[in-house]
Amino acid sequence: MKKIITSESVNIGHPDKTCDTIADSFLDEALKQDKNSQMAVECSIKNDKLFIYGEATTKAKLDYDKIAKKVLKDIGYKNEFTIIKEISEQSPDIFQAVNKVELCANDQGMMYGYATNETKEFMPIPIMIAHKLMKRYEDFRQTNLEKYYADAKSQVSVMYENDKPKEIANIVMSVSHNENLQNKQIFKEIKENVVDFVLKEYKDKITENTNIIINPSGKFTIWGSFSDSGCVGRKIVVDGYGGVGRVGGGCFSSKNATKVDRSGAYYARYVAKNIVAHNLADRCEIEVSYVIGKPKPFSLYIECFGTNKIQMEKIYEFVNKNFDFTLENIIKELDLLKPIFKQTACYGHFGRDEFAWEKIKKDLK
């Protein structure tokens, strides 16, 4: 059976990703000063206004305006922003439910982790190519700042046959640019410096039918918050598995590790990747659920889509012997009190070796 699966990624200048980056910058600065910071400070952006809001219980002294303005300047905004803030401490009801003798979940909810052996990163190939196109575009535009701007999208469609990726069907790139650039020049420069560069790694998936489309709108000179509004957490499919694996009930950015929307999803990915990396299955998806005020998950479900190499009972046994889904262990094992979250905001939270939840565990039972 043949099917086409499509995934997308967006660059840091997309207003949703700008907000994710600002929110995770707040979190990192809080953790630098106070590793026990409880943070959920988000933001929204439109035109020259930035709205910062949420909850923070921390000993850190945060200059929210300064942090946000630095991110905006680094992205390429040259205008001044009006910043409006509404920030309070975390609800004492939530705080007392989390901080007990044993650390407990900050909320209820379900999270998913996914892995597949179709790429070396154990990620679905459409989302990996989409992220790599965006990262390469960002690297390229940093040497062409007068010509290309930070707002951009990639979209990748891959044709599968019997659940195996066979060929790249379509690649779409939309990049913001100086109004003096002509479409022909944009196509040539982006194809040669971005698309062709990334596709060298996937040349066995390129065929004569592969279609490359660049800036199909014909014009993309108004970008970022002046083109669209943005909010934290609106790109949860981009942040996860590109629509292949399911998504949980909440986003990642802005949240510290006691928020299981983030830490639980990271650990579920960690376990799913280890199941596939140890050749127990070709594909694996894990669903885990938590309840506020409780240290352990309320449910754990493992799905291998019929690709498991051993009985499912043995896979559950493997997980129970080698992994601990209690919140306290997740934070300790993945070292989630460090200020590492700004770098997760763009190009995916998964499939990148620099993060602890991407490590393949050794000496397993």
Buried (B, 14 or more C-beta within 10 A) or exposed (E): EEEEBBBBBBBBBBBBBBBBBBBBBBBBBBBEEBBBBBBBBBBBBBEBEBBBBBBBBBEBEBEBEEBBBEBBEEBBBEEEBEBEBEBEEBEEEBBEBBBEEEBBBBBBBBBBBBBBBBBEBBBBBBBBBBBBBBBBBBEBBEEEEEBBBBBBBBBBBBBBEEBEBBBBBBBBBBBBBEEEBEBEEBBEBBBEBBBBBBBEEBEEBBEEEBEBEBBEEEEBEEBBBBBBBBBBBBBBBBBBBBBBBBBBBBBBBBBBBBBBBBBBBBBBBBBBBBBBBBEBBBBBBBBBBBBBBBBBBEEBEBBBEEBBEEEEEEBEEBBEEBBBBBBBBBBBBBEBBEBBBBBBBBBBBBBBEEBBBBBEBEEEE
